[in-house]
Amino acid sequence: MLVLGICGSPREGSTERILLRALRGMEGRGFSTRFFTVRGKNLGYCRHCDFCLKHGRCALQDDMQELYGHLLEAKGLILATPVYNGGCSAQLKTVMDRTRALLASHPGALRGKVGMGIAVGGDRMGGQELALLQIHTFYLLNGVIPVSGGAFGANLGATFWSRDLPEGAERDEEGLRSLEQTLKRFEEALGRYG
C-alpha cells in the first residue's frame, strides 16, 4: 500500500526532514512510500480557467504532471507544510489547487484515501493548527478521510516548533510525540479504509 508524502516547503530544512522521518516511520510499519517536494519544481498557480473541465487535463504543462500519477496510485497522503503567515505555504496551496485538473479527468481520484498533515512553524504557536485546518479542508472537499493524532497534543495532526533552525523540528520532543500519535492513527485508518 503506497503512502505519498508531499513536502510544501521551497527550502531544504525542517519540514522536509520531518516528512522524511514520517515516511521512514510508515516504511517501518510495512508501507511503501514515495516523496514529492515542491522545492526546485516548476509549479504554476491554478488560474481556474476551466481548461481542465473542457479537455480533461491542465492547461499548464509543468512539474505537476509528475504528481498526478502518484496521487492516483497512493492510498495514503501526508501533506507537510511550513507555516507562512499563519497558514500553509503558497507552494502547498498551489499543489492542492492544481488537483482540480486531476479531478476533472478522474472525479473520484482522491475519494476514500486517508490523509494526515504535518505543520512546522518557527514559533511554538505560529499558526500550525490553521495550516493543518487548510490541509483538512482540502481533504474533506475531495473525499479524503482526514486523520489527526487525537486529543492531548495532536488534535489536528503533527505540529512542530523549528525555532527557525533547519534541524530545530527534530529537537522538538512535543512535536515528535505528536507525529508518533498521528502516524499511529494514520496506520490504523489505512488498515480500516485503505
C-alpha positions as CSV (number, residue, x, y, z in Angstrom):
1,M,0.0,0.0,0.0
2,L,1.5,3.3,-1.1
3,V,1.8,6.4,1.1
4,L,2.6,9.6,-0.7
5,G,4.4,12.4,1.2
6,I,4.2,15.9,-0.3
7,C,6.5,18.5,1.1
8,G,5.2,22.0,0.6
9,S,8.5,23.8,1.6
10,P,10.5,25.5,-1.1
11,R,13.6,25.1,1.1
12,E,15.5,22.2,2.4
13,G,15.1,22.1,6.1
14,S,12.8,21.2,9.0
15,T,9.6,20.4,7.1
16,E,11.3,18.1,4.6
17,R,13.3,16.4,7.4
18,I,10.1,15.7,9.4
19,L,8.2,14.4,6.4
20,L,11.1,12.1,5.5
21,R,11.0,10.9,9.1
22,A,7.3,10.2,8.9
23,L,7.8,8.3,5.6
24,R,10.5,6.2,7.2
25,G,8.1,5.5,10.1
26,M,5.5,4.3,7.6
27,E,8.1,2.1,5.9
28,G,8.8,0.6,9.3
29,R,5.1,-0.3,9.6
30,G,5.2,-2.2,6.3
31,F,4.0,0.5,3.8
32,S,5.8,1.6,0.6
33,T,6.3,5.3,0.3
34,R,7.0,8.0,-2.2
35,F,8.3,11.5,-1.6
36,F,7.5,14.6,-3.7
37,T,8.8,18.0,-2.9
38,V,7.9,21.4,-4.3
39,R,11.5,22.5,-3.8
40,G,13.1,23.3,-7.2
41,K,9.9,22.4,-9.1
42,N,8.2,24.5,-11.8
43,L,4.6,24.7,-10.5
44,G,2.3,27.4,-11.9
45,Y,-0.6,28.7,-10.0
46,C,-4.1,27.4,-10.8
47,R,-5.9,30.1,-12.9
48,H,-9.3,28.4,-12.5
49,C,-9.6,28.8,-16.3
50,D,-11.7,25.7,-16.6
51,F,-9.5,24.3,-19.4
52,C,-9.3,21.1,-17.4
53,L,-13.1,20.8,-17.3
54,K,-13.3,21.0,-21.1
55,H,-10.2,19.0,-22.0
56,G,-9.6,16.6,-19.1
57,R,-6.1,17.9,-18.4
58,C,-4.4,21.1,-17.1
59,A,-3.5,23.9,-19.5
60,L,-0.3,24.2,-17.5
61,Q,2.3,21.6,-18.5
62,D,4.8,21.7,-15.7
63,D,6.1,19.5,-12.9
64,M,2.6,19.0,-11.5
65,Q,2.2,16.3,-14.2
66,E,4.6,14.1,-12.3
67,L,2.4,14.3,-9.2
68,Y,-0.9,13.4,-10.8
69,G,0.1,9.7,-11.3
70,H,1.4,9.4,-7.7
71,L,-1.9,10.9,-6.4
72,L,-3.9,8.3,-8.3
73,E,-1.7,5.4,-7.0
74,A,-1.4,6.3,-3.3
75,K,-3.8,5.1,-0.7
76,G,-2.4,7.4,2.0
77,L,-1.4,11.1,1.7
78,I,0.8,13.1,4.1
79,L,0.9,16.8,3.3
80,A,3.6,18.7,5.1
81,T,3.9,22.5,5.2
82,P,6.0,25.2,6.8
83,V,3.8,27.8,8.4
84,Y,3.7,31.0,6.3
85,N,1.8,33.9,7.8
86,G,-0.3,31.6,9.9
87,G,-1.2,29.1,7.2
88,C,0.2,26.6,4.7
89,S,2.8,27.7,2.2
90,A,1.8,29.1,-1.2
91,Q,3.6,26.2,-2.8
92,L,1.4,23.6,-1.0
93,K,-1.7,25.6,-1.7
94,T,-0.7,25.5,-5.4
95,V,-0.5,21.7,-5.3
96,M,-3.9,21.5,-3.6
97,D,-5.4,23.9,-6.1
98,R,-3.9,22.1,-9.1
99,T,-5.5,18.8,-8.2
100,R,-8.6,20.4,-9.9
101,A,-7.2,19.1,-13.2
102,L,-6.8,15.6,-11.9
103,L,-10.3,15.6,-10.5
104,A,-11.7,16.9,-13.8
105,S,-10.5,13.8,-15.6
106,H,-10.8,11.4,-12.6
107,P,-13.7,12.8,-10.4
108,G,-13.2,10.2,-7.6
109,A,-9.4,10.2,-7.7
110,L,-8.9,11.1,-4.1
111,R,-12.1,9.7,-2.6
112,G,-11.6,7.2,0.2
113,K,-7.9,7.8,0.5
114,V,-6.6,8.5,4.1
115,G,-4.8,11.8,4.7
116,M,-2.8,13.4,7.5
117,G,-0.9,16.6,7.9
118,I,2.3,18.0,9.3
119,A,2.9,21.7,10.1
120,V,6.2,23.2,11.1
121,G,6.3,26.7,12.5
122,G,9.2,28.9,13.5
123,D,7.2,29.9,16.7
124,R,5.6,27.4,19.1
125,M,2.2,28.9,18.3
126,G,2.9,30.2,14.8
127,G,-0.2,29.0,13.0
128,Q,0.4,25.3,12.9
129,E,-3.2,24.4,13.6
130,L,-4.5,26.9,11.0
131,A,-2.2,25.3,8.4
132,L,-3.5,21.9,9.3
133,L,-7.1,23.1,9.0
134,Q,-6.3,24.2,5.4
135,I,-5.0,20.7,4.7
136,H,-8.0,19.0,6.4
137,T,-10.3,21.3,4.4
138,F,-8.7,20.1,1.2
139,Y,-9.1,16.5,2.3
140,L,-12.8,17.0,3.2
141,L,-13.6,18.8,0.0
142,N,-12.1,15.9,-2.1
143,G,-13.4,12.9,-0.1
144,V,-10.1,12.1,1.6
145,I,-10.5,10.7,5.2
146,P,-8.6,13.2,7.4
147,V,-6.8,11.7,10.4
148,S,-5.4,13.5,13.4
149,G,-3.4,12.3,16.3
150,G,-6.3,12.8,18.6
151,A,-6.7,14.8,21.8
152,F,-3.9,15.6,24.2
153,G,-1.3,17.0,21.9
154,A,-2.1,16.2,18.3
155,N,-5.6,17.5,17.9
156,L,-5.3,18.1,14.1
157,G,-2.1,16.3,13.3
158,A,1.6,16.7,13.8
159,T,2.8,20.1,14.8
160,F,6.4,21.2,15.2
161,W,8.3,24.2,16.5
162,S,11.5,24.6,14.5
163,R,12.8,27.7,16.1
164,D,13.7,28.7,12.5
165,L,16.6,26.2,12.5
166,P,17.0,23.5,9.8
167,E,17.3,20.8,12.5
168,G,15.1,22.5,15.0
169,A,11.9,20.5,14.5
170,E,13.9,17.3,15.1
171,R,14.7,18.6,18.6
172,D,11.1,19.3,19.4
173,E,10.1,16.5,21.7
174,E,6.4,17.6,21.8
175,G,6.4,17.7,18.0
176,L,7.9,14.2,17.7
177,R,5.3,12.9,20.2
178,S,2.5,14.5,18.0
179,L,4.0,12.9,14.9
180,E,4.1,9.4,16.5
181,Q,0.4,9.8,17.7
182,T,-0.7,10.9,14.3
183,L,1.3,8.2,12.4
184,K,-0.3,5.5,14.7
185,R,-3.8,6.7,13.9
186,F,-2.9,7.1,10.2
187,E,-1.8,3.5,10.1
188,E,-5.0,2.4,11.8
189,A,-7.1,4.3,9.4
190,L,-5.2,2.9,6.4
191,G,-5.8,-0.6,7.7
192,R,-9.5,0.1,8.1
193,Y,-10.2,2.2,4.9
194,G,-7.1,1.7,2.6
